[in-house]
Amino acid sequence: MTRPGSGLRPFSIKAKLGTLVVVSVFITTGLLIVALRTRTEFRFITVFSVIATLLITQFVAHGLTAPLDEMRAVARSISHGDYTRRVSGAGRRDELGDLAQTINRMADDLEAEDRHRKELVANVSHELRTPIAALRAVLENVVDGVSAADPETMRTALKQTERLGRLVETLLDLSRLDNGVVALKARSFEVWPYLSGVLKEANLAASHRRLPSGSGNHSRTDVHLHLDVSPPELTAHADAERLHQVVANLVDNAVKHSPPHGRVTVLARRGAYSESLELEVVDEGPGIPEAERHRVFERFNRGQVPSPHGPGSDGGTGLGLAIARWAVDLHGGRIGVAESARGCRIQVTLPGIPEPRG
């Protein structure tokens, strides 16, 4: 079977080299005909033929080797950590143009990865510094005698320690994501009691928390959580622990962006396959601009929409939705932002048990 693009293209290097051979033959033949008609000695014709062929070959060779020299220089810069240079011959319609486009795409990917690595270090440092600074302030006040080591002070220190622990656990989840070491433990379960337990746990955690928390644990108690499962006896086949991460993080994100006394609705419906599941988490917040929707599941992305419940609220780590997407991808499912007349609506589809093909 012939591979796409393996044929002879009009501007390919093969075509150019073939044209060079044909032109050289025509020049030599023409000079021989001139020599026979003018009775010129063949040694002169041979010299003229060699000179003409070398000039044409040099012209063609320069057009082929000059881009290779530029590619070598760009590749050397990339190997030294400079990802800003690009090959200028990407517009050529031959194999060198294809190679230039490949090198430029590689440079783009490496530049994006390097930028992500720097952002990762900066964001992790910022997220860890906040609870550590708060914990240090509490302990310094106790040591200096400014505050007494009473239960309320220790409770404040404990909450910051818990937040620090959640941040570390989130980073460990991120490490497992990158290393691909997490295996699914899928099983069948009833959706209503499962999701009801997840929402009750979220409400319980919020009612006992007064300080802002890390991703996956909101601190607001004024938002009403509503569960809508149809049919009530709906069952699903998934990894319960990973699905818990998905629902908890989506609910946490929805609550943080809800208006005062808002409503967050979790809907569950039967999917296309046996024990497949379609989930929706809908809030009444400002929503996500269409231009930002493709970025909401990126790591450390906190969006450009301000929190509607006032300044000083917790924006989270920016990892919750990234972890939710990771857990959905592990199931082979899909997650995305859907159109909504009001607020934000995130849809999740889990495949369940696909029907066997006949």
Disulfide bonds with the S-S distance in Angstrom:
none
